């Protein structure tokens, strides 16, 4: 929707919102690029998008509505069908008698307004809103899992249940079930709701009498749905067909993958099928193919740790390790580092299992143990491809550890991950893998250990620590050190104590049922200094290395977590849950 530039200029100048010369400059750029001047003002930071829309509403004399947190009853949503709402960016939100208020991005779309007026037999009152508001209401068109599955199972599941149980072992019958409409709808709906719910994994677990579906959201599994037992074989068959797996194999585990693509999303789905007592359990990992790499700052890395990472990424040789348990975000951190390193002047090659995100200009190799392509053999081959930077998805065995260290010795920058509980634990672990201590000390530059904690929503409950709280926290970290860091970061004033710092607890709301949304990392970064190198050569224990690193100023993961809690990013309870458990 375009506003005549003269009207917009007069209003902005009269209100003193934009200087005349800045507006004229934006207008020239708009004419040159055939853009709306309002969009140019937004792109140049002179206005934000919502301010522009509010101005447009004021100039046109159309009410503005903010629906970002609005919940619309289903009977009102049903007045405008979802396809029309999506295509024309128009959503109903309030009905009073024969009057229907609709939110739009373009209230001058008279053709759409007239169409809805005739269809609904109501008087349409257009309102101007933001794209985020439209998106929030469009999301509400998605039925709840219970309602949607209830309809599918009630109306169509007879097509599955009529097949005798003894025939479901036969490959032809399984193929038949997998192609039936009810089965397809159930699997498609499971995946769709997982994507909309920001789930990273779908667990489909057969029991004696039913099938339990759970989603992992922000690292925690939640029950999503319980389905009748008779649909189990159909779901398994459908997912095997999509993943190109053996339909009639029920005794051995199988792994595969497939892709789904709609107008809203594009995902690669990694499938693992495991025989259990009551059938076959399925776990599907959802990997977005449109997701972009986060910056290190967005991941939650800051301060000295951020500086050290950037300094070591500038080196042409050496090894950078990221450690932590499964699901702690190690691979995402490596991708963020590669995004920084991905320049035209270098050749970056990777060996991964799986390739979670496709990155342009990076040569990514997928491990395939069935044909003998392991981390070790893949690394050995890619080193003949003249790489500058090598990323090994995980160091799992002695051979891979030796090859990675030799690559770092022979003029390559090597990035990899290792499964250890903290940064210091990586060094004895490498020695256990028969890596020579003097080679480790010569090649290893930094070790980053991490965990993921849930991020608090904007609405949260503020509180202050009491003496007993401080006493409990002191069992896990140095309170004076945390206070010193908070003062350096200017979160705490010079004369304040930790009792003066506001902390936050989760507060349940309509958009955040448990008070959390999304996750952020907590980190500890161990630089391999000269004194640490000496300890490695002496085969020191992880406790000895940890103690030395702390004395040299390393901020531990739990300390980084408490700092983020003081910043209102997460809660103390969440930090303790992740670190202690």
N, C-alpha and C positions, 0 to 999 in steps of 0.2 A: 504494500500500500504506500503510495507516494503522496507527499504533501507538497503543494506548489512552493518552490523555494522562497518566493517573495514573502508568503505568509509566515513561513518558518523563520526566516531572517528577522522579520519585524518583531515577532514574539521574543526570539532569543535576545535580540539587541535591547528591546525595551525592558526585559527582565534582567539584563546584565549577566546572562548565563554564558555567553560566548562573545569575545571581542570581535569587532567588525572585520579586522584584517584576517583573523583566523577563519571566520566564516567565509570570506571571499576566497581565501586559499583553498578551503574545503570544496567550495562550489566549483572552482576551476578544475580541481581534480575529479570531481563527480562528472562534470561535462566531458572531460577528456576520456574517462574510463566508462562512461555511460552507466554510472551508478546513481543511486538516490543520495542526495546531499546529507540526509540524516544518517545513512549507513556510513558515509565517509567520516562524519563527526564522531560516530561511535568508534570506528576503527582507529581514529587518531587520539582517542581517549578524552575528547572534549565533553562527551556525554556517555553514560552507560545505556545499554539497550532498553532497560526498563524506563529510564528517564525519558528517552526518546518516544517510547510508546505512550507514556502518560501525556507528553506534550501533544502528540498527534491526537489523542483522545480529546484533550482540552480544546485544541484548535477546531476539530471537527464537531465539537459539541456532543460527543458520544461518551457515556459513562465508562470508566476504566474499572476492571475487576481483577483482583489477585486471587487465583484459585490454586496456588501451589500447595496449600495444605487443606483444601476443601474436599470433603467426602460427599459424593452425589448419590442419592438413592437410586437403586437399580431401575425402579419404575420410571424415573425421569430420563435416565440414560437411554432406555429402550425406545424413547420417542424418536431419536435420530439413530439409524443403524450405524454400527461401527465402521463399515467401509466408507460411508459418506462422511462420517466425522473425521476419519483419517485423511481421506482424499482432499477435503475442503478445509481442514483445520477449523472445524466448528463443533462445539460441544454444548449440550443443554446443561443447565445447572440449577434452575429454579422455575417452578410453575405456580402460578397464582390464577385460579379460574381458567379463563381462556387465554391468558398471557403466558408465553414461554420465553424466559430469558436465556439467550445463547451467547457464549463467549467465542470471539472470532479473532483471527489475525488480520482479516480484511473485511470490516463491516460494510464496505462498499460493494461486496460481492452480492449484488441484488438477485442474480439468477439463482444462486444457492438458497438465499433467504426465501425467495418466492416458491421454490421447489418444496422446501420443508413446510412452508405455510400451507400449501395445498395438501401435502401428504398427511400432516398432523391435524389439519383443520384447527389451527391455533394462530393467535396473533404473535408474531415473532418480534422480540425486543432485542436488537443486537447490542453487544457490549464488546469493547476492545480489551484484549488481554495479551499476555506474553507467551512465547513458545513453551516455557517451562510449565505454565499453567495448563496449556493444552495437553502437554505430555502427561501431566499428573492425572487429568481426567480420562485421557485415552487408556492409561494403564488400568483404570477401574472398569473398563469394558471387559477385561479378562475375568471370567467367572472364577469362583473359588474352585480349588481342586475337587472338593467334595461334591459340589453341584455339577461340575462338568463330568466327572467320572460317574456320578449317579445316573446322569442321562445316558451316557454311553452304555453302561452296564445294563441298565434297566431296559433300554430299547433294543439293543443290538447284540448283547453278549450271548444270546441264544446260539448265535452262529459259531461261538467257541465251545460252549458247554455241551452241544449236542454230539460232539465227537467223543466216542468212547475212550476212556483213559488208556486202555491197552493199545490203542492205535497210535497214540501220541509218540511212541517210540520209533515209529516208522518214518523214514525220511520224507516220503511223498506226503504223508499226512501232515508232517511238520511244515513242509513247504506250503501246503494248502492253508494251514492255520495262519502262517506268517503273512500271507497275502490278503487275509480277510479284513474287511473294513473296520470291525470293532477293534481288532488287534492293532492295526495301524493307528487308529485314533488314540488308543490308550498310550502307546509309546510316544507318539507325537506330542500328546498333552503333557506327559511326564517331563519331556525335555523342555517344552515351551515354558512350563511353570518354573522349572529349575533355572532357566535363563532369566526370567522375569524376577525371580527371587534372589538373584545374585549368588546362586549356589555354585560351588566349585566341583562338587561330586554328587552323583546320584547312587544310592544304595538300594538295590531291589533284593529283598531277603525272604525266601520262602520259609514258611513254618508249617506245622502239621495241618492247620485249618485255614490259613490265610497267607497273603503276601504283604509284607510290610515294606513301604517305600519311605526312605529317609533322605533328606538333603543336608549336605554339609555347607553351612553358611557362616562366614567369618570364623572358620576353623572348628565349629561346633556342629554336631549332628542333631537334626531336628526331625521328629516324626512328621511326615507330610501326608501320608495316605495309607489306608489299609484296604486291600483289594481281595475279592473272593479267590479261593485256592484254584478254581478251575481256569482262571486266566493266566496262571503261571507259565504253562507250557507254551502258550501263544506269545507271551511277552519275550520269553527266552528265544523262541524260534525267530521272531521278528528281528531282534537285536543281532542274532547270529547271521541272518540273511544280510542285514545292513553292513555288518562287519566282515562279510565274506569268510565266515568260520564254518566248521563242519557241523551240520545240523544233527547228525545222528551220533555224535560223540558226547557222551554224558559222564564218562569216568575220569577224564583228564582235564586239567585246566586249559583254557584257551585265551589268547590275547589277540585283539584286533583294533581297528579304528575305522571310523567313517566320518563324513562331513554333513552338516546341515546348513542350509542357507535360505534366509527369508529376506524380506525388505528391511526388517528391523535388525537382524543379526546374522553373523556367519561364524560357525563354530566347528572346530575339529574335535571329535569325541573319541577318547581312548577307552577301550572296553577291556575289562578283565572278567572272565567267567570262571568260577570255582565250584566244583562239586561239593555239596554239603549233604547232611543227613536227609533233609527234606526236599532235595532237588538241586538246583543250580543257582548260586548267588551271583548277582551281577553288580559290578561297580563301574560306573562311567565317569571319567574325568572330563570336564568341560573346559576346552581351551579356546579362547576367543581369537579368531584370526584377524580381527580388526583392531585388537588392543595394541596400543603403542607402548614403547618402553617408558617407564617412569624415570624422572631425573632422580639422582641420589637424594636431593633435598626432599622430593615428594615421598620418597621411601621412609624418611625420618632420620637420615644421617645428617649430622650437623657438627659444628665446632671443630675441634682438633682432629677428630676422626675423618671429617670431610676433607680437610686440608691434606692430611696424610694420604688419603686415597687418591686425590687429584695429583699429588706430587709423584706417587709411585706409578700412576697410569702414564706419566710422561716418560718413564724409563723404557728403554728398548729391550731390556733383558730382565730376567728375574721371575719370581712366581708370587702370585696373589691367591690366597686361599680364602674361601667363604665356608664357614662351618655352621652346623646346627642339625637338629633332627629333621626327619621327613616332614614336609609341609611347612617349613619355617621361612620359605621365601628366598632360599639361596639362589635358585636359578634366575629369579626375577632380578636379584641384585647383580648377577653376572651380566644379564642382558642390558641393564642400565649402564654398566661399565663399558660394554662393547659399543653401546650407542655413542658414548663419548669418544671411543677409539676409532669408530668407523669413519675413516677419512680416505679420500682417493689415493693417497700415497702409501697405503699399507694393504697387505693381504691378510685377511682374517679368516681362519679356518676352524671349524668346530667338530667335535665328535660328541653326540648327545643321545640320550635315551630317556624320554622321547624328545623330539624337536618341538618345544612348546610354543614358540612364536617364530614366524618367518621374518627374517631381517634382510632387507635389500643389501646387495654388495657383500654379503658374508656367505662363505661357502660352508653350508651346514650338512653334516653327514649323520644319518640315523643308524644307531647300533642295531644289528640284526644277528643275534646269537645263533639262529637256526642255520645260517650260511657261514658262520665263523667270523662275522664282522663284530668284534668285541671292541671295548674301549682301547685295549692295548694294540690290536691289529690295526684299528682305524687310525690311532695316533701315529703308529709306525709309518703308515702309508701317507698320511697328510703331511708329515715332516719332509716328504720328498716333493711336496707341492710348493716349495719356496714360500712358506708363510712367514710373516713378521710376528703375528699374534696368534696364539693357539688357545682355544677354550676346550677343556675336557670336562664333560658334564659332571663326572664324579670319579674320584680315585677310589676304586673298590678293591684292588689287589696289588700284589707286590710288583708285577710286571708293569702295570700302568703307572704306579708310583715312580719306579725307576726311569721309565721313558719320559715322564713329565719333568722330573728333575734334570735329566740329561738334556732335554729340550731347552730348559731355562739356562743351562750351562753353555749351550752352543749358540747363543745369540737370538733367543726368542723370548717374548713376554708370554708367560703361561698363566691362564686363569683356570681355576678349578674349584671343586667343592669336596668336602670331607664330612663324614658323619661323626661329630664329637659334640660333647655337651658345652664346652667352652673353647676359647681361642687357644689357651695353653695346652689343652688336651690334644691338639693336633700334632704337636711335636713328638711326644712319645708314640703316638699312633703311627706316624711315618716311620719311626725307628722300628716299630713292631713289623712294619711291612718290608723290613730288611733294607731300608734306605740308609746309607752311610751318614752318620751325624755331621761330618765335616762338609758333605755335599749339601745337606739340608741347610746348614748355616750359611753356605756360600750362595745359595739360590733364593731362599725364601725372603721376601721383602716385608709383607704384612699379612696378618691373619685377622679376618673379620668374623666374629661369631654373632649370631642373631636369633631372635625369636619374633613372633608376631603377636601383638596384643590388640584387642578390640578397641576401636576408636569411639569415644563418647559422642553422642549427638549434640546438637546445639543447645537443646533444652536439657539442663542437668542441674543437679542439686548441689549447692555449695555448702561446705562445712570446714571447720578448722580442727587441727589435730590437738588432742589432749595429751596429758603426760603419759597415760597408759598406752596411747597409740605410738608415741615416740619411743617408748620402751620396747614395744613389740617390733617396730621397724629397725631399731638399733641392732637386733639379732642378725639382720641380714646385710646391713651396709653401714658405712661411715656417715653419720648424720652431719658432722662438721664439714666433711668433704662435699656433700650435697649442698649444704648451705653456702659454701664458698663458691661453688659453680653457679648457683642461682644468683649470687651477688655479681659474679663476673658477667652473667648474661643479662643483668639488670632486671631480673624478675623479682628480686628481693632488694629492698633498700638497705643501705649500709648498716643501720642500727636495728633492723628487724631480725627476728628469729623464725624458725620453722613454724612456730605457733601462730605467726602473723600471716602465713601464706595460705590463701584459700585453695583447698582441694575440692574435688568434685566426685559425686556418686552418680550412677546412671539414673535417669528419670524416664519412666515409660511414657510413651506418647503414641499418637495415632500413626505417625510415620516411623517411629522407632519403638516397637513393642517391648524390647528389653533394654532400651536406653542406649544401645550401641548401633553403629552402622559403619561397616568397613573396618579395615585393620591398618595398623602402622607398625613399623619395625622398632625393636629396641636392640641396641648393639653394644659390643665391646670390640675395640680395635687394638691389637697387639702388634706394635712395630718391632721388627727383629733388629734390635740395637746390638752394639758390640757386647754388652754384658749378657744379653739373651743368647747371642751366638756362643759365648763361652759356656753357658749352661747347657746348650744343646750338645756341644762337643763332649761335655762331661756326663751326658746322658742323665740330666737332672729329671726329677719327677715333674708332673704337671703342676702340683702344688707349689713346688719351689719356683717354677717359671712364672706362675700366676702371682706369687708373692712379690717377685722381683719386678714384674711389669706394673703392678699396682704402686709399688714404691717409686717407680719412674713416671707415674702420673696417668696410668691407664684408667679410664672410667669403665667400670664393670657394667654388664647388662642390667643388673638390678638397679644400679645407680642411675643409668640412663633412663630406665623405666620410671623411677621416682621423679626425675627431672621433667619428663613428659607429663607425669601426673600433676606436677606443680604448674605446668603450662596449660592444664585443662584439656590435654589431648586424650588422656586415658585416665583410669582410676587406679588407686593403689591396690585395690582388691584384684583387679585384672592382672596387674604386674606380678603380684605374689602368686596368683593362680598359674601363670605361665612359667615362672621361674622355679617355684617350689615343687609343683606337681610334675 
